Amino acid sequence: MGLVLILAGIAAAAAGYARFKGPWAKLQALKAQDANIARYESWRGGLRDAGPTGASVAMDMLRGQVRQAGVIIAAGIAFVIIGLLLT
């Protein structure tokens, strides 16, 4: 039983990491682009309003995907630990 949990945990952690990579890279790129736009607009005199932008909505969605992948990774690690304790 412990070996099955270890293998399932490794598979879940690997699947979570695969789901984590793409949204994390896109989120970091959007953050960098948003910071660049904020610097440019502050240089021009602060044309930016406080409302949500398309990039901020996309960043929220990507954060949700990253959070879900993190939960999958954590569950996989928990399965591995439980499997090791049962072995």
DRENPA-3360 file (N, C-alpha, C; in nm, 2 decimals, always signed):
BEGIN
1 = MGLVLILA = +0.08/-0.12/+0.00/+0.00/+0.00/+0.00/+0.09/+0.13/+0.00 ~ +0.20/+0.12/+0.08/+0.28/+0.24/+0.09/+0.35/+0.27/-0.05 ~ +0.39/+0.16/-0.12/+0.45/+0.18/-0.25/+0.36/+0.25/-0.35 ~ +0.23/+0.20/-0.34/+0.13/+0.26/-0.43/+0.11/+0.41/-0.40 ~ +0.11/+0.45/-0.28/+0.09/+0.59/-0.24/+0.22/+0.67/-0.28 ~ +0.33/+0.61/-0.27/+0.46/+0.68/-0.31/+0.45/+0.71/-0.46 ~ +0.42/+0.60/-0.54/+0.41/+0.62/-0.68/+0.30/+0.72/-0.72 ~ +0.19/+0.71/-0.66/+0.08/+0.81/-0.69/+0.12/+0.95/-0.65;
9 = GIAAAAAG = +0.19/+0.96/-0.54/+0.24/+1.10/-0.50/+0.34/+1.15/-0.59 ~ +0.43/+1.07/-0.64/+0.53/+1.12/-0.74/+0.46/+1.16/-0.87 ~ +0.37/+1.08/-0.91/+0.29/+1.11/-1.03/+0.21/+1.24/-1.02 ~ +0.15/+1.26/-0.90/+0.07/+1.38/-0.88/+0.16/+1.50/-0.87 ~ +0.28/+1.49/-0.80/+0.37/+1.60/-0.80/+0.42/+1.64/-0.93 ~ +0.45/+1.54/-1.01/+0.50/+1.56/-1.15/+0.39/+1.63/-1.24 ~ +0.27/+1.58/-1.22/+0.16/+1.64/-1.30/+0.14/+1.79/-1.25 ~ +0.14/+1.81/-1.12/+0.13/+1.95/-1.07/+0.24/+2.04/-1.12;
17 = YARFKGPW = +0.36/+1.99/-1.12/+0.47/+2.07/-1.17/+0.45/+2.10/-1.32 ~ +0.41/+2.01/-1.40/+0.38/+2.03/-1.54/+0.27/+2.14/-1.56 ~ +0.17/+2.14/-1.47/+0.07/+2.24/-1.48/+0.12/+2.37/-1.43 ~ +0.22/+2.37/-1.34/+0.27/+2.49/-1.28/+0.36/+2.58/-1.37 ~ +0.44/+2.51/-1.45/+0.54/+2.58/-1.53/+0.49/+2.68/-1.63 ~ +0.39/+2.65/-1.71/+0.34/+2.74/-1.81/+0.28/+2.87/-1.75 ~ +0.18/+2.85/-1.66/+0.12/+2.97/-1.60/+0.22/+3.06/-1.52 ~ +0.31/+3.00/-1.46/+0.41/+3.07/-1.38/+0.50/+3.16/-1.47;
25 = AKLQALKA = +0.54/+3.10/-1.58/+0.62/+3.18/-1.68/+0.54/+3.30/-1.74 ~ +0.42/+3.27/-1.77/+0.33/+3.38/-1.83/+0.31/+3.48/-1.72 ~ +0.29/+3.44/-1.60/+0.26/+3.54/-1.49/+0.38/+3.63/-1.47 ~ +0.50/+3.57/-1.47/+0.62/+3.65/-1.45/+0.64/+3.75/-1.57 ~ +0.61/+3.70/-1.69/+0.62/+3.79/-1.81/+0.52/+3.91/-1.80 ~ +0.40/+3.88/-1.76/+0.30/+3.98/-1.74/+0.33/+4.08/-1.63 ~ +0.39/+4.03/-1.52/+0.43/+4.12/-1.42/+0.54/+4.22/-1.46 ~ +0.63/+4.16/-1.54/+0.74/+4.25/-1.59/+0.69/+4.35/-1.69;
33 = QDANIARY = +0.60/+4.31/-1.77/+0.54/+4.40/-1.87/+0.46/+4.51/-1.80 ~ +0.38/+4.47/-1.70/+0.30/+4.56/-1.62/+0.39/+4.66/-1.55 ~ +0.50/+4.62/-1.49/+0.59/+4.71/-1.43/+0.66/+4.81/-1.53 ~ +0.69/+4.76/-1.64/+0.74/+4.84/-1.75/+0.64/+4.95/-1.79 ~ +0.52/+4.91/-1.81/+0.42/+5.01/-1.85/+0.40/+5.11/-1.74 ~ +0.40/+5.07/-1.61/+0.38/+5.16/-1.50/+0.49/+5.26/-1.49 ~ +0.62/+5.21/-1.52/+0.73/+5.31/-1.52/+0.72/+5.41/-1.63 ~ +0.68/+5.36/-1.75/+0.66/+5.45/-1.86/+0.55/+5.55/-1.84;
41 = ESWRGGLR = +0.44/+5.51/-1.79/+0.33/+5.60/-1.76/+0.36/+5.70/-1.65 ~ +0.44/+5.66/-1.55/+0.47/+5.75/-1.45/+0.57/+5.86/-1.50 ~ +0.65/+5.81/-1.60/+0.75/+5.91/-1.66/+0.67/+6.01/-1.75 ~ +0.56/+5.96/-1.81/+0.48/+6.05/-1.89/+0.38/+6.14/-1.81 ~ +0.37/+6.11/-1.69/+0.28/+6.20/-1.61/+0.17/+6.12/-1.54 ~ +0.17/+5.99/-1.54/+0.07/+5.92/-1.47/-0.07/+5.91/-1.54 ~ -0.07/+5.85/-1.66/-0.19/+5.84/-1.74/-0.27/+5.72/-1.69 ~ -0.22/+5.64/-1.61/-0.29/+5.51/-1.58/-0.40/+5.54/-1.47;
49 = DAGPTGAS = -0.51/+5.48/-1.50/-0.62/+5.49/-1.40/-0.61/+5.37/-1.30 ~ -0.70/+5.37/-1.20/-0.69/+5.26/-1.10/-0.77/+5.14/-1.13 ~ -0.85/+5.14/-1.24/-0.94/+5.03/-1.28/-0.86/+4.91/-1.32 ~ -0.93/+4.80/-1.33/-0.86/+4.67/-1.37/-0.83/+4.68/-1.52 ~ -0.72/+4.62/-1.56/-0.68/+4.62/-1.70/-0.69/+4.47/-1.74 ~ -0.68/+4.45/-1.87/-0.68/+4.31/-1.92/-0.57/+4.23/-1.87 ~ -0.45/+4.30/-1.85/-0.34/+4.22/-1.79/-0.36/+4.19/-1.65 ~ -0.42/+4.27/-1.57/-0.45/+4.24/-1.43/-0.55/+4.12/-1.42;
57 = VAMDMLRG = -0.65/+4.12/-1.51/-0.74/+4.01/-1.50/-0.67/+3.88/-1.54 ~ -0.59/+3.89/-1.64/-0.51/+3.77/-1.68/-0.42/+3.72/-1.57 ~ -0.36/+3.82/-1.50/-0.27/+3.78/-1.39/-0.35/+3.71/-1.28 ~ -0.47/+3.76/-1.25/-0.55/+3.69/-1.15/-0.58/+3.55/-1.19 ~ -0.62/+3.53/-1.32/-0.65/+3.40/-1.37/-0.52/+3.31/-1.36 ~ -0.41/+3.36/-1.40/-0.29/+3.28/-1.39/-0.25/+3.25/-1.25 ~ -0.27/+3.34/-1.15/-0.25/+3.31/-1.01/-0.33/+3.20/-0.96 ~ -0.46/+3.19/-1.01/-0.55/+3.08/-0.97/-0.49/+2.95/-1.03;
65 = QVRQAGVI = -0.45/+2.95/-1.15/-0.39/+2.83/-1.21/-0.27/+2.78/-1.13 ~ -0.18/+2.88/-1.10/-0.06/+2.85/-1.02/-0.10/+2.79/-0.88 ~ -0.20/+2.85/-0.82/-0.24/+2.80/-0.69/-0.29/+2.66/-0.70 ~ -0.37/+2.63/-0.80/-0.43/+2.49/-0.82/-0.31/+2.39/-0.84 ~ -0.21/+2.43/-0.92/-0.10/+2.34/-0.94/-0.02/+2.32/-0.81 ~ -0.01/+2.43/-0.73/+0.06/+2.41/-0.61/-0.01/+2.32/-0.51 ~ -0.15/+2.32/-0.52/-0.22/+2.23/-0.43/-0.20/+2.08/-0.48 ~ -0.19/+2.06/-0.61/-0.17/+1.93/-0.66/-0.03/+1.88/-0.62;
73 = IAAGIAFV = +0.07/+1.97/-0.63/+0.21/+1.93/-0.59/+0.21/+1.90/-0.44 ~ +0.14/+1.98/-0.36/+0.14/+1.96/-0.21/+0.07/+1.82/-0.18 ~ -0.04/+1.79/-0.25/-0.10/+1.67/-0.23/-0.01/+1.55/-0.27 ~ +0.06/+1.56/-0.38/+0.15/+1.46/-0.42/+0.26/+1.44/-0.32 ~ +0.31/+1.55/-0.26/+0.42/+1.53/-0.16/+0.36/+1.47/-0.03 ~ +0.23/+1.50/+0.00/+0.17/+1.44/+0.12/+0.15/+1.29/+0.09 ~ +0.11/+1.25/-0.03/+0.10/+1.11/-0.06/+0.23/+1.04/-0.04 ~ +0.34/+1.10/-0.09/+0.47/+1.04/-0.07/+0.51/+1.02/+0.07;
81 = IIGLLLT = +0.48/+1.12/+0.15/+0.52/+1.12/+0.29/+0.43/+1.01/+0.37 ~ +0.30/+1.01/+0.34/+0.22/+0.90/+0.40/+0.26/+0.76/+0.35 ~ +0.30/+0.75/+0.22/+0.35/+0.62/+0.17/+0.48/+0.58/+0.24 ~ +0.56/+0.68/+0.26/+0.69/+0.64/+0.33/+0.66/+0.60/+0.48 ~ +0.56/+0.67/+0.54/+0.53/+0.63/+0.68/+0.47/+0.49/+0.69 ~ +0.40/+0.45/+0.58/+0.33/+0.32/+0.58/+0.42/+0.21/+0.54 ~ +0.54/+0.24/+0.49/+0.63/+0.14/+0.44/+0.71/+0.09/+0.55;
% end
